[in-house]
C-alpha cells in the first residue's frame, strides 16, 4: 500500500472522498438488512441526481467548437 507524500496530499484525498463515502455508508445503528437496503437505494438515487445535475451544468458551460470564431 502506498503512502501519501505529504499531509496536504492526504487532506486533499480525504476532502474529495469523504462526502461520497458518507453518503453510501449507512449509520452503524441500522442493523436491520431492510433498513440498510433502503438507505443504499436512497443513496444511489441521490448520487444519480447529483451527477446528472453536475453533467448538465458542465454541458451548459461548454461552448461548441462549431461556434468558435476563426
Beta strands, then each sheet from edge to edge (+ up, - down):
end
